[in-house]
Amino acid sequence: MRRFPVFLILLLNGWIHCLPLAAEQLPLSLNEAVRIAVENNLEVRAERYTPAQFEADIHRYGALYDPKLVLETRIDDTEEDRPTIEERVIDTRSQTTGVSLGRLFPSGAEASVGFNNSDTDTDNPSYLEHYGQTDLVFSISQPLFKNRGREVTEENIRVSQISKYASLERFKTKLLATIAQVRNDYYKLFRLKEELGVKQVSLELAKTILAETRARVASGVLPSLEILNAEFGVVQREKDLIDAEKAVADQLDALRLLLQLEAGVEILPTDKPSHEVPDIPEEAAVSLALKRPDLLEQKKNLELAEFQTRIYQNKLEPDISLKTSLGVDALDRDRDYDPVGIGKLDNFGWSVGLVFSYPLGNRAAENEYVKSRLKSEQIRLRIRSLEENISNEVRAALREIHSGFKQIEVADRGAEFAEQRLHSFIRKHEAGLATTKEVLDVETDLADARNNQIASLVSYADALTRLWLVTGELTKRQGISVDETEADQLYKDMK
């Protein structure tokens, strides 16, 4: 029993880790673990591509202003049986070449200019046998109500822009959740390794008690039943140690997967849970939390819904378009299979008109408008609900911080009392006033108290993580920033 204090010191002041050495050990600080996860985690990397896809949509829909060039060439050959005195069939053959250039403007107007040149042969006595004709026409169509204005014209561009910024906020939310998971898993691994050390020391102490008990039974100081109690204590601790080793191995796998590290790498946490007490008033915490990316994403969704409501409201208006055209044409009467040319200008013409269309009832547009308004109201309610939940989450996180800090103090006092109690029972056992089972039970209580100390520290660290998560400042706390131009660069890299 003289060796009890040595193992007691080990139990109280340090932990012996008995996991077999892995092929590679990786000492890792918390900040390094977060950085690796941000760079390597597959879900985070995948989420980065969503804003880049919307950037591609912005450029795709921006192509609606690109001029459109149309080239056309054709040959027409017609035979017409006319009821004339000679009962003849009139044959007409023409070759036409044309080019037109048109584009859309932000006002919704469509403008085009077209040039056509034709060369015709005919045996129609009413026409020249060989002649050429050239036309130049400029036309504009401008919507006056429905589909008028930049906002309607650039609907898909604006939708993609808003969706891009909403997806950036969604990415930030994913990043927050990933960092929080890294912190929790990192400190969980720390806790399990510390608990493993406690269980290993407990096993070594139980083995020492067993050896000393056998010696004392052999000398006739103790009854043989004490050997059974000591052996049972050893078996119990062996089982606890096996369970602890499995828990550590499982948590190593979970953290390696989160960080995308190779299997077989043993992560050694080098940072202990933080004891810092955040000095942040409730009002300030709530104010920070109301800038969280998930709330900003909902506000972007509301902006998108309100924009679409305005678009659908425009669709309710009658479709009235002003159409104008201006053109000249020339007839070349002297052409005789000569190359295409332009004769003198013979005719000038213009036109102005209104085109009106309106679906009777217009139920499709009306219900699209109603649905968009309903969606806007739905998102407003979701935003209000999220804001109220955020306030509750902040208050709950602050309470958890205060409670966790008190739990650390209680766990420290509990461990101190358990240590004194074990010293007392060891002395009683040496004097024959306490059984081996009682000593083992008291040692178990001390091990549990030490585990409670570790658990309270980790719980407090998790509470800090929770507070910074609900206030949205976790990325800043970990020194992580989001480059919003990264989506543009991803888009450029793929081109």
TIRO-749679 format. One record per residue (C-alpha): residue number from 0; residue in one letter; x, y, z. Coordinates in steps of 0.2 Angstrom, whole numbers. Example, Ala and Ser with C-alpha at 12.3 -4.5 7.8 and 13.67 -1.06 7.14 Angstrom:
BEGIN
   kollo   guse       x       y       z
       0      a      62     -22      39
       1      s      68      -5      36
end
This chain:
BEGIN
   kollo   guse       x       y       z
       0      m       0       0       0
       1      r      15      12       1
       2      r      14      14     -18
       3      f      -4      21     -17
       4      p       1      39     -16
       5      v      12      38     -32
       6      f      -3      33     -42
       7      l     -14      45     -33
       8      i      -2      59     -39
       9      l      -3      52     -56
      10      l     -22      52     -55
      11      l     -23      70     -48
      12      n     -10      79     -58
      13      g      -8      70     -75
      14      w     -15      58     -88
      15      i      -6      43     -95
      16      h     -13      40    -113
      17      c     -11      21    -118
      18      l     -17      22    -136
      19      p      -5      14    -148
      20      l       5      26    -158
      21      a      -2      30    -175
      22      a       8      29    -191
      23      e       8      48    -190
      24      q       5      60    -176
      25      l      -2      78    -180
      26      p      -1      90    -166
      27      l     -15     103    -171
      28      s     -21     119    -163
      29      l     -39     124    -164
      30      n     -35     138    -177
      31      e     -26     126    -188
      32      a     -40     114    -187
      33      v     -52     127    -192
      34      r     -41     133    -206
      35      i     -39     116    -213
      36      a     -58     113    -213
      37      v     -62     129    -222
      38      e     -49     125    -235
      39      n     -52     106    -237
      40      n     -70     102    -231
      41      l     -79      95    -246
      42      e     -96     102    -241
      43      v     -89     120    -239
      44      r     -79     118    -256
      45      a     -95     113    -265
      46      e    -105     127    -258
      47      r     -93     140    -265
      48      y     -98     135    -283
      49      t    -117     141    -280
      50      p    -113     159    -281
      51      a    -101     156    -296
      52      q    -116     148    -305
      53      f    -127     163    -303
      54      e    -113     174    -309
      55      a    -113     163    -325
      56      d    -132     166    -326
      57      i    -129     185    -324
      58      h    -118     185    -339
      59      r    -129     173    -349
      60      y    -145     184    -347
      61      g    -134     200    -350
      62      a    -132     193    -368
      63      l    -150     199    -372
      64      y    -143     216    -377
      65      d    -130     208    -389
      66      p    -134     213    -407
      67      k    -142     199    -418
      68      l    -135     198    -436
      69      v    -145     188    -448
      70      l    -139     183    -466
      71      e    -151     176    -478
      72      t    -150     170    -496
      73      r    -163     161    -506
      74      i    -169     156    -524
      75      d    -187     157    -528
      76      d    -195     149    -544
      77      t    -213     149    -547
      78      e    -225     144    -561
      79      e    -242     152    -562
      80      d    -255     147    -574
      81      r    -265     162    -578
      82      p    -282     162    -588
      83      t    -276     173    -602
      84      i    -281     173    -620
      85      e    -265     163    -624
      86      e    -268     151    -609
      87      r    -249     153    -605
      88      v    -240     148    -589
      89      i    -229     163    -582
      90      d    -212     158    -575
      91      t    -204     169    -562
      92      r    -187     166    -554
      93      s    -178     177    -542
      94      q    -162     176    -531
      95      t    -162     186    -515
      96      t    -149     191    -503
      97      g    -152     200    -487
      98      v    -144     205    -471
      99      s    -152     212    -455
     100      l    -145     218    -438
     101      g    -156     220    -423
     102      r    -155     222    -404
     103      l    -165     225    -388
     104      f    -164     241    -378
     105      p    -166     243    -359
     106      s    -183     252    -362
     107      g    -189     236    -370
     108      a    -188     243    -387
     109      e    -183     232    -401
     110      a    -174     240    -416
     111      s    -168     233    -432
     112      v    -161     238    -449
     113      g    -162     227    -464
     114      f    -155     227    -482
     115      n    -162     215    -496
     116      n    -156     214    -514
     117      s    -165     203    -527
     118      d    -162     199    -545
     119      t    -178     193    -554
     120      d    -181     185    -571
     121      t    -199     183    -577
     122      d    -209     181    -593
     123      n    -224     190    -586
     124      p    -228     203    -600
     125      s    -234     215    -586
     126      y    -216     216    -579
     127      l    -198     219    -585
     128      e    -190     203    -590
     129      h    -174     206    -580
     130      y    -174     218    -565
     131      g    -166     221    -548
     132      q    -173     228    -532
     133      t    -165     234    -517
     134      d    -174     238    -500
     135      l    -167     247    -484
     136      v    -179     246    -469
     137      f    -177     253    -452
     138      s    -190     248    -439
     139      i    -193     250    -420
     140      s    -206     242    -408
     141      q    -208     250    -391
     142      p    -220     243    -378
     143      l    -230     256    -369
     144      f    -237     247    -354
     145      k    -233     229    -352
     146      n    -215     224    -354
     147      r    -209     242    -353
     148      g    -194     248    -344
     149      r    -177     242    -338
     150      e    -183     233    -323
     151      v    -194     221    -334
     152      t    -182     220    -348
     153      e    -168     214    -336
     154      e    -179     203    -325
     155      n    -168     188    -326
     156      i    -152     197    -324
     157      r    -159     205    -308
     158      v    -165     189    -301
     159      s    -148     181    -304
     160      q    -140     195    -295
     161      i    -151     194    -280
     162      s    -149     175    -280
     163      k    -131     177    -280
     164      y    -130     187    -265
     165      a    -142     176    -256
     166      s    -131     161    -260
     167      l    -116     170    -253
     168      e    -125     173    -237
     169      r    -130     154    -237
     170      f    -112     150    -240
     171      k    -107     161    -224
     172      t    -120     151    -214
     173      k    -113     135    -220
     174      l     -95     141    -215
     175      l    -102     146    -198
     176      a    -109     129    -195
     177      t     -93     120    -201
     178      i     -82     131    -189
     179      a     -94     127    -175
     180      q     -93     109    -179
     181      v     -74     109    -179
     182      r     -73     118    -163
     183      n     -85     105    -155
     184      d     -77      90    -162
     185      y     -59      96    -158
     186      y     -64      99    -139
     187      k     -74      83    -139
     188      l     -58      74    -144
     189      f     -48      83    -131
     190      r     -61      78    -118
     191      l     -61      59    -123
     192      k     -42      59    -123
     193      e     -42      66    -105
     194      e     -55      54    -100
     195      l     -45      40    -107
     196      g     -30      45     -97
     197      v     -41      45     -81
     198      k     -47      28     -85
     199      q     -30      21     -88
     200      v     -23      28     -71
     201      s     -38      20     -63
     202      l     -34       4     -70
     203      e     -16       5     -65
     204      l     -22      10     -47
     205      a     -34      -5     -47
     206      k     -20     -17     -52
     207      t      -9     -10     -38
     208      i     -23     -13     -25
     209      l     -25     -31     -32
     210      a      -6     -35     -30
     211      e      -6     -27     -12
     212      t     -22     -36      -7
     213      r     -15     -53     -13
     214      a       1     -50      -3
     215      r      -9     -45      13
     216      v     -21     -60      11
     217      a      -6     -72       9
     218      s       1     -65      26
     219      g     -16     -67      34
     220      v     -20     -49      37
     221      l     -35     -48      25
     222      p     -48     -61      21
     223      s     -48     -70       4
     224      l     -64     -61      -1
     225      e     -54     -45      -3
     226      i     -45     -53     -18
     227      l     -62     -55     -27
     228      n     -67     -37     -24
     229      a     -50     -31     -30
     230      e     -51     -42     -46
     231      f     -68     -36     -50
     232      g     -62     -18     -49
     233      v     -48     -22     -61
     234      v     -61     -30     -73
     235      q     -73     -16     -72
     236      r     -59      -3     -76
     237      e     -52     -14     -91
     238      k     -70     -13     -98
     239      d     -71       6     -96
     240      l     -53       8    -104
     241      i     -59      -2    -119
     242      d     -74       8    -121
     243      a     -64      24    -119
     244      e     -51      19    -132
     245      k     -66      15    -145
     246      a     -73      32    -141
     247      v     -57      41    -145
     248      a     -54      31    -161
     249      d     -72      35    -167
     250      q     -70      53    -163
     251      l     -53      54    -172
     252      d     -62      47    -188
     253      a     -75      60    -186
     254      l     -63      74    -185
     255      r     -52      67    -199
     256      l     -67      67    -210
     257      l     -72      84    -206
     258      l     -54      90    -210
     259      q     -52      79    -224
     260      l     -36      71    -217
     261      e     -29      54    -222
     262      a     -34      39    -211
     263      g     -21      34    -199
     264      v     -16      51    -194
     265      e     -18      53    -175
     266      i     -23      71    -171
     267      l     -16      78    -155
     268      p     -26      93    -149
     269      t     -14     106    -142
     270      d     -26     119    -136
     271      k     -36     117    -120
     272      p     -54     124    -118
     273      s     -55     142    -116
     274      h     -59     150     -99
     275      e     -63     167    -105
     276      v     -78     176     -99
     277      p     -86     186    -114
     278      d     -90     204    -109
     279      i    -105     207    -120
     280      p    -122     214    -115
     281      e    -137     206    -121
     282      e    -143     220    -131
     283      a    -126     221    -140
     284      a    -127     202    -143
     285      v    -144     203    -151
     286      s    -139     218    -162
     287      l    -124     207    -168
     288      a    -135     192    -171
     289      l    -148     202    -182
     290      k    -134     203    -194
     291      r    -132     185    -196
     292      p    -130     178    -213
     293      d    -146     167    -212
     294      l    -156     182    -208
     295      l    -148     192    -222
     296      e    -152     178    -234
     297      q    -170     179    -230
     298      k    -170     197    -232
     299      k    -162     194    -250
     300      n    -176     182    -253
     301      l    -189     195    -248
     302      e    -180     207    -260
     303      l    -182     195    -274
     304      a    -200     191    -270
     305      e    -204     210    -270
     306      f    -195     212    -286
     307      q    -205     198    -294
     308      t    -221     205    -287
     309      r    -217     221    -297
     310      i    -214     211    -312
     311      y    -230     202    -311
     312      q    -239     218    -308
     313      n    -232     224    -324
     314      k    -239     209    -333
     315      l    -257     214    -328
     316      e    -256     229    -339
     317      p    -262     229    -357
     318      d    -249     225    -371
     319      i    -249     240    -382
     320      s    -234     243    -393
     321      l    -229     257    -404
     322      k    -222     251    -420
     323      t    -213     262    -433
     324      s    -204     259    -449
     325      l    -195     269    -462
     326      g    -188     262    -478
     327      v    -182     266    -496
     328      d    -181     254    -511
     329      a    -174     256    -528
     330      l    -177     247    -544
     331      d    -164     243    -557
     332      r    -172     242    -574
     333      d    -156     240    -584
     334      r    -150     225    -575
     335      d    -146     211    -587
     336      y    -138     197    -576
     337      d    -126     210    -570
     338      p    -118     208    -552
     339      v    -130     214    -539
     340      g    -130     233    -538
     341      i    -141     247    -531
     342      g    -151     257    -543
     343      k    -157     275    -540
     344      l    -169     277    -525
     345      d    -187     276    -532
     346      n    -198     274    -517
     347      f    -198     281    -499
     348      g    -211     274    -486
     349      w    -214     275    -468
     350      s    -227     268    -456
     351      v    -233     271    -438
     352      g    -245     260    -429
     353      l    -251     253    -412
     354      v    -253     235    -408
     355      f    -265     230    -394
     356      s    -267     213    -386
     357      y    -275     208    -370
     358      p    -280     191    -364
     359      l    -299     191    -359
     360      g    -299     188    -340
     361      n    -280     188    -339
     362      r    -282     175    -325
     363      a    -264     168    -328
     364      a    -255     185    -325
     365      e    -267     190    -311
     366      n    -264     174    -301
     367      e    -245     175    -304
     368      y    -246     192    -296
     369      v    -257     186    -281
     370      k    -245     171    -278
     371      s    -230     183    -278
     372      r    -238     194    -265
     373      l    -243     179    -254
     374      k    -225     173    -255
     375      s    -218     190    -250
     376      e    -230     190    -235
     377      q    -224     173    -231
     378      i    -206     178    -231
     379      r    -209     193    -220
     380      l    -217     182    -207
     381      r    -202     170    -208
     382      i    -190     185    -205
     383      r    -200     191    -190
     384      s    -200     173    -183
     385      l    -181     171    -186
     386      e    -178     188    -178
     387      e    -188     182    -163
     388      n    -179     165    -162
     389      i    -162     174    -164
     390      s    -166     185    -148
     391      n    -171     169    -139
     392      e    -155     160    -145
     393      v    -144     174    -139
     394      r    -152     174    -122
     395      a    -151     155    -120
     396      a    -133     156    -125
     397      l    -129     169    -113
     398      r    -137     159     -99
     399      e    -128     144    -104
     400      i    -111     154    -103
     401      h    -115     160     -85
     402      s    -121     142     -80
     403      g    -106     134     -88
     404      f     -94     145     -78
     405      k    -103     141     -62
     406      q    -102     122     -66
     407      i     -83     124     -68
     408      e     -82     130     -50
     409      v     -93     117     -44
     410      a     -83     103     -53
     411      d     -67     110     -46
     412      r     -73     109     -28
     413      g     -80      92     -31
     414      a     -64      85     -37
     415      e     -55      93     -22
     416      f     -67      85     -10
     417      a     -66      68     -19
     418      e     -47      69     -18
     419      q     -47      72       1
     420      r     -60      58       3
     421      l     -48      45      -6
     422      h     -34      50       5
     423      s     -44      47      20
     424      f     -50      30      14
     425      i     -33      25      10
     426      r     -27      28      27
     427      k     -42      19      34
     428      h     -38       4      23
     429      e     -20       4      29
     430      a     -27       3      47
     431      g     -39     -10      42
     432      l     -55       1      44
     433      a     -60       1      26
     434      t     -62     -13      14
     435      t     -54     -14      -3
     436      k     -71     -12     -12
     437      e     -74       4      -2
     438      v     -57      11      -8
     439      l     -61       6     -26
     440      d     -78      14     -25
     441      v     -70      30     -18
     442      e     -57      30     -31
     443      t     -71      28     -44
     444      d     -79      44     -37
     445      l     -63      53     -39
     446      a     -61      48     -57
     447      d     -79      53     -60
     448      a     -75      70     -52
     449      r     -60      72     -63
     450      n     -71      68     -78
     451      n     -84      81     -73
     452      q     -70      94     -72
     453      i     -65      90     -90
     454      a     -83      89     -96
     455      s     -87     106     -87
     456      l     -72     114     -96
     457      v     -77     107    -113
     458      s     -96     111    -110
     459      y     -91     129    -107
     460      a     -80     130    -123
     461      d     -95     123    -132
     462      a    -106     137    -124
     463      l     -94     150    -131
     464      t     -95     142    -148
     465      r    -114     142    -147
     466      l    -114     161    -142
     467      w    -102     166    -156
     468      l    -112     155    -168
     469      v    -129     163    -164
     470      t    -122     180    -164
     471      g    -113     177    -181
     472      e     -96     182    -176
     473      l     -88     165    -175
     474      t     -79     167    -192
     475      k     -72     183    -186
     476      r     -67     175    -169
     477      q     -57     162    -179
     478      g     -49     174    -190
     479      i     -59     168    -206
     480      s     -65     181    -219
     481      v     -76     178    -234
     482      d     -70     185    -251
     483      e     -85     189    -260
     484      t     -76     190    -277
     485      e     -71     172    -276
     486      a     -87     167    -285
     487      d     -82     179    -300
     488      q     -64     171    -300
     489      l     -71     153    -300
     490      y     -82     159    -315
     491      k     -67     166    -324
     492      d     -57     150    -321
     493      m     -70     139    -329
     494      k     -72     150    -345
end
